[in-house]
């Protein structure tokens, strides 16, 4: 009986591993002052795919380039990239 269960257990563990490594992206809004500039962008996020994680990672990345994070709009996987690429323009996967 152990030999018939083992392939299912191994398969399940492999699927869990793949889900844990799924790509995560966030779309966000940011600003710069003097003169006022606004932008919408998309960035890849590491770790948990949550708005809190995205906020913690994006705030310093954007600040290093003089931008202030206003909000993380949403987090999503690879399937959400094509629909956001046009709107993000030059800020698509820039930060």
C-alpha positions in Angstrom: 0.0 0.0 0.0 2.9 2.4 0.7 4.1 2.1 -2.9 0.7 3.2 -4.3 0.4 6.3 -2.0 4.0 7.5 -2.5 3.5 8.8 -6.1 0.5 10.8 -5.0 2.3 12.3 -2.0 5.3 13.2 -4.1 3.1 14.8 -6.8 1.2 16.8 -4.2 4.5 18.1 -2.7 5.8 19.1 -6.1 2.6 21.1 -6.8 2.8 22.9 -3.4 6.4 23.8 -4.2 5.3 25.3 -7.6 2.6 27.3 -6.0 5.0 28.7 -3.4 7.3 29.9 -6.1 4.6 31.5 -8.3 5.4 35.0 -9.5 3.8 37.9 -7.8 3.3 41.4 -9.1 1.8 44.6 -7.8 0.4 47.6 -9.5 0.9 50.8 -7.7 0.6 54.6 -7.9 3.5 56.9 -7.0 4.4 60.6 -7.0 7.3 63.0 -7.1 7.2 66.7 -6.1 8.8 69.8 -7.6 7.4 69.6 -10.2 4.5 67.3 -9.4 4.7 64.0 -11.3 2.5 61.0 -11.0 2.9 57.5 -12.3 1.2 54.1 -12.4 3.5 51.2 -12.4 3.9 47.4 -12.1 6.6 45.7 -10.1 7.5 42.2 -9.2 7.3 41.3 -5.5 9.2 38.6 -3.6 7.7 36.5 -0.8 4.0 36.6 0.2 1.8 37.9 -2.5 0.0 40.5 -0.4 -0.5 44.3 -0.5 1.4 44.6 2.8 4.4 42.8 1.4 4.3 44.8 -1.8 4.1 48.1 0.1 7.1 47.1 2.3 9.2 46.3 -0.8 8.1 49.1 -3.1 8.4 52.0 -0.7 12.2 51.8 -0.5 12.7 50.9 -4.2 10.7 53.9 -5.3 12.2 56.2 -2.7 15.7 55.4 -4.0 14.7 57.0 -7.3 12.9 60.0 -5.6 9.4 58.6 -5.8 6.8 58.4 -3.0 4.5 55.3 -3.0 0.9 56.5 -2.8 -0.9 53.1 -2.9 -0.6 49.5 -3.9 -3.6 49.0 -6.1 -3.6 45.2 -6.2 -1.4 42.1 -6.3 -1.6 39.5 -9.0 0.2 36.6 -10.8 1.5 36.3 -14.4 -2.0 36.2 -15.8 -2.5 39.9 -14.9 0.6 41.3 -16.6 -0.6 41.7 -20.2 -3.6 43.7 -19.3 -1.5 46.2 -17.3 1.5 46.6 -19.5 0.1 49.4 -21.7 -1.1 51.5 -18.8 2.2 51.2 -16.9 4.3 52.2 -20.0 7.8 53.1 -19.0 7.1 52.0 -15.4 6.2 48.4 -16.3 8.6 46.2 -14.2 10.9 49.2 -13.7 11.1 49.1 -9.9 
